[in-house]
Amino acid sequence: MPATVELDHRGPITYESALKKDANIISQAAHLAAAKEFTQELWDSRRTIEALVRHHLGLADGDACAVQPRDRWIRGGFNLCVLVEARLGVPAAPTGSSCSAARCHISSQRPGTPAAWTRS
C-alpha cells in the first residue's frame, strides 16, 4: 500500500498524487494536526465550557448542562461549534458555542479573547 498523508476535510492522499496537485499539501496536513489538537483542548476544557454556558444562560443549580460528544460538534474550515445541551426541567434545549480556531490560537498573546475563557 502506498504511503499517504492525512488531510483535513478530505481523505488521505498518496505522495504520488500530492506531487501532481497545485496545492500546499504540507500546510493542509499541518492544519489537520492543529485542528485535532484544538478539538482535544476544547474537549479537555468541557467542564469550563459548561460553567460558562451555565452562567450566560442563567441556569439554576438543579438545571443540567452538558457538552455533547465531539462527533456531534460542527466543524468548518476555521470554526468549531461545540454543542451544549441544557435541561431546564423541560425537554432539552440544545444550544451551540462557536469558537474561531484562529482566535483561540492567539489567546495566549491576548488573554481576554473567548478562547482564554475556555482554558483551565
Secondary structure, 3 states (H helix, E strand, C coil): CCCEECCCCCCCEEHHHHHHCCCCHHHHHHHHHHHHHHHHHHHHCHHHHHHHHHHHHCCCCCCEEEECCHHHCEECCCEEEEEEEEECCCCCEEEEEEEEHHHHHCCCCCCCCHHHHHCC
